[in-house]
Amino acid sequence: MNNGGGVFTDILAAAGRIFEVMVEGHWETVGLLFDSVGKGIIRINRNAYSNVNGGGSSLRGSSPEASGYAVPSKAIESKFAE
């Protein structure tokens, strides 16, 4: 026992390292989630209130009125047709 530890100390040290890695990973995931939610809210606010805070007047979404209607590249039959 040169370092003053034993099997229980080694087990507790390993458990502490595992717990630390789990907590850091969860905080990183939560941080990324908050970042994504924040960016989404900013985009919604920019589209809804385009004249506030120097925003432009153009919409950045994919609404048909702003970007045009989608045209299918091939004929599509209804799957419920009899």
N, C-alpha and C positions, 0 to 999 in steps of 0.2 A: 504494500500500500504506500507507494511512493508519493502519489498525488493526492492521497486522502480520500479517494472515491472508491466506491464499490459497485456492485451490480445494480443496486437500487438507484444510486446516484446517476449511473449511466442511463438507466431506463428513464428517469425523470428528465435528464438533459435531452435525450432523444425526443421524448414527448413534448418538451418545451420547444425544440426546433421545429417539429411537425406543426404544432399550434401556431408558431410564429409565421411559418410559410402559409398556412391556411388563412390566417387573419390578413396578411399582406395581400394575398390573392383576392380575397373577398373585397377588400377596400379598393383594390385596383378595378375590379369589376363594377363596383358601385360608382366609382368615379367616372368610368366610361359611360355608365348608364345615365348619370346626371348630365354629362357632357352632351350626349345624344339628345336627351329631353330638352336641354337648354337650346341647342341648335334648332330643334324642331319648333319650339315656341317662338324663337326669333324669326324663323321663316314664316310661320303663321301670322305673326304680328306685322311683318313686313308686307305680306300680301293683303292683310285686312286693312291696315292703316298705312297705306303707301305714302301719304302726304306728311306723316309725323316723322320727326328726326331727319329730315332731308332725304327721305326715300324717294325713289323714282315713281313715275306714274304707271309703269308697266307691270303686269302681273308676272310672277315667276313660276306659276304653277303650270299644270297641263290641262287647263280648262279648254273645251272645244271652241269657245268664243275667241280665245287668245291665240291658240295654236292651230286651229282648223280641225276638221273631223278626220278620224282614221278611216282609211280605205282598205278593205281586205285585199290581199294579193291573189286570192283564188276564190272560186265559188264555194260557199259554205251552205250545206244542207242542214235543216233542222233535225236534231236527233229524235225529236218527238213527232216527226211527220209520219203519217201512216200510209 
